Amino acid sequence: MDDVSAGTTSPIHATYTSTEAIVSAGSVVRRLFGLTGRGGVVARKKPRTAAGKKAKVEQVMTEWKGGTLHSGSKKGPVVRNQRQAVAIALSQSGQSRRPQKPKSKR
């Protein structure tokens, strides 16, 4: 307590200037939201676990129910058909393809 009232700075504050802190905070935000340096969005990987796939389907169907699900991209028309919303959800979660039989090694 006495160190703070005396006006001394901690080693963390002494090593970073304000502009360096802002730059590092920006990179953290870009990593969290999946943004690239050019203003685009990084394509995210499809979920691999069953829980991740279920969560992705739930997220897409919530978007559809709220009226914010677009076909194609955000510029595309709003999806109004529930079957189309289900098709988009399965596609984005990686469940839209039929399971294939393993090929023989002959």
Residue pairs with C-beta under 8 A, 6 or more apart in sequence:
16 24
29 35
30 36
30 37
34 41
34 42
34 44
35 41
35 42
36 42
46 56
46 92
46 93
46 94
47 53
47 55
47 56
47 93
47 94
48 94
52 93
53 93
53 94
53 95
54 93
56 89
56 92
56 93
57 89
57 90
57 93
57 95
60 69
60 85
60 88
60 89
60 92
60 93
61 85
61 86
61 89
63 69
64 79
64 82
64 85
64 88
64 89
67 78
68 78
69 78
69 79
69 85
69 88
70 76
70 77
70 78
70 79
71 77
71 78
71 79
71 84
71 88
79 85
79 88
87 96
90 96
